[in-house]
Amino acid sequence: MSVRIFANKLSYSLQQQAYLGYLLVGQDPLLLEESKATIFAFSKQQGVEQKQEISIDTTTDWSQLFNEFQTFGLFSSKQIFFLNLPENLTTTLQQYLQQLVLLLHPDTLVVFQLTKLTPAIEKQSWFTALMQLPILQINCQTPTIEQLPQWIQQRANAMSIELEPAAIELLAYNYENNLAALKQVLQLMQLLYPEQLITQLNASQCIEQSAVFTPYQWVDAILQGKKYRAVRILEQLENEGDVQPVVLLRILQKELFLLLQLGSEPQAKISNKQQPLTMHGLKDRFDQLRIWKNRRLLYSTAIQRLTYQQLYHLIHQFAALEKELKQNSEVNAWQRLQEISIMMAE
């Protein structure tokens, strides 16, 4: 019978029993890369000498694949196949996979990879047959924002890094959905702060030193009212070319609506749009919206600075810019984002 685990338990699980194959489910680049490397390293210890990576599609040569699966014996070496499966499995592909499952053998290991496991796939014959075998299923989904602090803590423990809770929160905020960058900054901490407690200040300094600014640092500078820093980060993001202006636009739009939600009392009528956002009952709204504690001062600072009219004006500015970007590719989106950053930070 199959066994299900999270990616961080893989090394331990491999030591517990032998498996005929593996199923990687998810699409986090770091977790997939590390899981494949761990499985291959372990299989080499068990005598596997050859590795093949194949993307399964309509052009796959199944005859050759079946032949290679059956060429094990006294004079052939053990093999491991990494099979990347498409999201939509046609009836024909399902039939081929059904035949493949019947050929699984200790001398021919298979690592199946699926981006997601749907109820439809779980009902397919090849999959139900696979689940009856000793298969290790590994969850390689990116941790949610609620799961990320625990993932950071576990990774830090494995690297003998001691982090205070505020430092973990800061890392979770800055590297949500980017485990590869998070791994790099943890490696930097390991070098800079061996055998000592890493504080929130230490973590923030490592984030600054970890090669690139993130869009979230740009947002933080705006919330803090640091317009020169916001502009500097925005310029670096433009120079790096890894983030499109429309992505930044939507990130900041989300923050604007969150500020409006945080700065408004439920059911309260706004008599004057010039009035500032309200601080009354803010702690309760922080709790209800599950805002990280290390982020609350940032939002409080912005709420004290902004009025309803300013927020509504900014929201209209973003809507207009998004419309312009869709209609005219020559719009200087970076210049417009810079103007809006300054407007919001002042």
Salt bridges, closest charged atoms under 4 A:
GLU34 OE1 - ARG155 NH2 2.73
GLU34 OE2 - LYS183 NZ 3.22
GLU53 OE2 - LYS51 NZ 3.97
ASP107 OD1 - LYS78 NZ 3.82
ASP107 OD2 - HIS105 ND1 3.86
GLU122 OE2 - ARG4 NH2 3.52
GLU146 OE2 - ARG290 NH1 3.97
GLU208 OE2 - ARG229 NH2 2.55
ASP220 OD1 - ARG295 NH2 2.86
GLU265 OE1 - HIS280 ND1 2.93
ASP287 OD2 - LYS283 NZ 3.12
ASP287 OD1 - ARG296 NH2 2.93
GLU322 OE2 - ARG250 NH2 2.95
GLU324 OE2 - ARG336 NH1 2.86
GLU346 OE2 - LYS227 NZ 2.80
